[in-house]
Amino acid sequence: TPPLIDHARLEELLAVLPKDVFVQMSEQFLDSADEYIATLGAAISSGDVEATRRTAHAIKGVALNFGAVAVVRLASEIESEVRESGVPGVQDRFKHLQDAATKSRVDLLARISSL
């Protein structure tokens, strides 16, 4: 199984950011990720190809900043697949994205609590 979080990326952030700033940024990332995933689910439910593609792209960007590599991969796949086959083709992948985001949250929160 590929890793959920690139811990080397987290360590890079911790090397350049004060601990309290890292924690604050992590919390903001988790909040925005939740919002983006809810928006993506709504876009998929409504069949909106462009909103699905755009939101998957945004998720990929925010997840990349925190090394959430599983989320990045799945968002990238949704972004590509919705262009090629439309919204119905991404339902299962969206469920995997939700699962990866939940597990990544747990992993990131564990890292924060260890600081």
C-alpha positions in Angstrom: 0.0 0.0 0.0 1.4 3.4 -0.9 1.9 5.8 2.0 -0.9 8.2 3.0 1.5 11.0 4.0 5.0 11.9 2.9 6.5 12.3 6.3 9.6 13.8 4.8 7.5 16.7 3.5 6.1 17.3 7.0 9.6 17.3 8.4 10.6 19.9 5.8 7.8 22.1 6.9 8.7 21.6 10.6 12.3 22.5 9.8 11.3 26.0 8.4 8.2 26.8 10.4 7.8 27.5 14.1 5.8 24.6 15.8 2.7 26.8 16.5 2.6 28.0 12.9 2.9 24.4 11.6 0.0 23.4 13.9 -2.1 26.3 12.8 -1.4 25.7 9.1 -2.2 22.0 9.6 -5.5 22.8 11.2 -6.3 25.2 8.3 -5.3 22.5 5.8 -7.6 19.9 7.5 -10.5 22.4 7.5 -10.1 23.4 3.9 -9.7 19.8 2.8 -13.0 18.9 4.5 -14.7 21.8 2.7 -13.2 20.9 -0.7 -14.2 17.2 -0.3 -17.8 18.2 0.5 -17.8 20.5 -2.5 -16.4 17.7 -4.7 -19.1 15.4 -3.5 -21.8 18.0 -4.3 -20.2 18.5 -7.8 -20.2 14.8 -8.5 -23.8 14.4 -7.2 -25.0 17.2 -9.5 -23.1 15.8 -12.5 -21.1 19.0 -12.9 -18.0 18.0 -14.9 -16.2 21.3 -14.7 -16.9 21.8 -11.0 -15.7 18.3 -10.3 -12.5 18.8 -12.3 -11.8 22.2 -10.8 -12.4 21.0 -7.2 -10.3 17.9 -7.7 -7.5 20.1 -8.9 -7.8 22.4 -5.9 -7.8 19.3 -3.5 -4.6 18.1 -5.3 -2.9 21.5 -4.6 -3.7 21.8 -0.9 -2.9 18.1 -0.3 0.4 18.5 -2.1 1.5 21.2 0.4 1.2 18.8 3.3 2.4 15.7 1.6 -0.9 13.9 1.6 0.2 11.8 -1.3 -2.7 9.3 -1.4 -5.2 12.2 -1.6 -3.0 13.9 -4.3 -3.0 10.7 -6.4 -6.7 10.1 -6.1 -7.7 13.8 -6.8 -5.4 13.7 -9.8 -7.1 10.5 -11.0 -10.5 12.1 -10.6 -9.4 15.3 -12.4 -8.2 13.2 -15.4 -11.0 10.7 -15.4 -13.8 13.2 -15.3 -12.4 14.9 -18.3 -12.3 11.6 -20.2 -15.5 9.8 -19.1 -17.6 12.3 -17.2 -18.8 12.3 -13.6 -20.3 8.8 -13.4 -16.9 7.3 -13.8 -15.5 8.9 -10.7 -18.0 7.8 -8.0 -15.9 4.9 -6.7 -12.7 6.9 -6.8 -14.4 9.6 -4.8 -15.2 7.1 -2.1 -11.5 6.1 -2.0 -10.5 9.8 -1.8 -12.8 10.3 1.2 -11.3 7.3 2.9 -7.7 8.4 2.1 -8.5 11.9 3.4 -9.9 10.5 6.7 -6.9 8.3 7.2 -4.5 11.1 6.3 -6.2 13.3 8.8 -5.6 10.7 11.6 -1.9 10.5 10.5 -1.4 14.2 10.4 -3.1 14.7 13.8 -0.9 12.0 15.3 2.2 13.9 14.0 0.8 17.2 15.5 0.1 15.5 18.9 3.7 14.2 19.0 5.2 17.7 18.7 
